[in-house]
Amino acid sequence: MVRKSSSMRRLVPLVPLVLFAALVAGCGKSSSQKASSTPATTSTAATTTTTTATTPTVPTTFARVYFLRDGKVGPVGREVPQTRAVAFAALEELFSSPSATDRADGLTTALPATASPGAITLVGHVAVVDLPQLSHAALGQIVYTLTQFPSVTGVRTSRSLGDTAPLTRADFEDVTPAILVESPLPHETVASPLRVHGTANTFEATFDVRLLDAAGKTLVQKVVTATSGSGTRGTYETTLTFSDALIPRWLEVFEPSAENGRPLHMVRIPLNG
């Protein structure tokens, strides 16, 4: 996701100056002189000054909000105010539920419609959040949303007891897709070369990524290898190059079945509109 300010200027009328004539008397033979003075007349016209209130522009920044796609976390982009409380702003967007576009893309949330986030306190690199009682999947959404920021490595709730370890993304592997796409995000405008990155936990750390046009034709396809797999989540990054004349509409990532090549763990991201 502004305060208005206005300034008023007041025109102060000049005080009219009155000119006076001096009466002069001379010595010697008897004589007399008469002098008269006429006051100068000035008129002051009324002046009206109109001021226009201006609305200062509030700087914004970009943040990810993690909803659920088929029960697994998936990020969408949100524009939030660029303040020191940007993590809380992202959390507010998360609690505001998926938009109509998000829902049309199949995204849902495990957060109750009546829930709202409380205050966030950063202790070291751990975000302590005042939260209501939530499901495991809902906590996963919160942990993913908050740990996107470099200053946050873990999350504790105000309900945590004693020296309970902070929650991290590793605690939510069961609600993380085998191939998590962090970028590009849904409906992002993209061009060549396209950088694709995220995390993955696939057999032998390999999977496929491809771009399709609006008709479903494959524009480019590539095998990607993450830093680890087969039970251990790793990171990946790759670049897809294609003709400037082509307009990708979908990004698909999947793990081909070793048995028959059928796509497994498919994630499909709409692009360019």
C-alpha positions, 0 to 999 in steps of 0.5 A: 500500500498519505497525509496531505499538507497545505500552506497558506499565504496572506497578503498584507495591505500597505498602510497608506502614506499621507503627505503633509504641506508645511506652513512657512512664516517669514520676517521683515515687512508685514506679510502673510502667506496661506498654504493648504495641504491635500491628503493623497488618496490610495485604494487597496484592492482585495486579493484572494490567494488560492492554494492547492493541497498536494499529496506527497508520493509514498515510496513503495517496494516489492515483496513476495506473499506466499499463498498455497497452490495445491496445498504447497506454498507459492509466491505472488508479488505485492507492492507495499509501502517502503518503510522500516516495517516492510515485513509487517506490510508484507504480512498484512498483504498475506492476511488480506487473502488471495485476490480474484486473480490469485484465486483464478490461478488456483491459489488459496490460503490456510489463514482464517479470514477473520485472523490478522497479524499482531506486532512483529519484534526482531530479536537478533535475526528472529522475528517474534510475531503475535499470532492467533492459533494457526494450522501448520500450513498457515504457519508455513505461509508466514515463515516463508513470507517473513524469511524472504527478508535477509534480516530474518532467518527464523520466526517465533510466535508469542505462544512459543515456550522457553527456548523453543527453536525458531521456525525456518523454511526447513520445518515446512518441507511438507508444504513446499513443492518439489520445485519452488519457483521464486522468480518469475512470479505469476503474471510478471512481464518477461523478456529474453533472457529470462532468469529462473530461480528458486529451490528444489528437492527432486531425484538426483537434483534434476528437473525440466523447465520450459516456456510455452506460448498462448497456444501451448507450443514449447518455445524453449526447454532446458534441464536444470540441476539444483545444488542438491536433491534426493531428499535434500533441498537445494537452490537452482538458477538458470537462464532461458533465451528466446527470440524477441518476437516470441511472447511466453505465456506459461512457465512450467517446471516439472520432474520427468518420470523415470518410468515413462517421462510423464511430468511429475510435480508440475508447477505452472506459472502464467506470464505476460498478462 
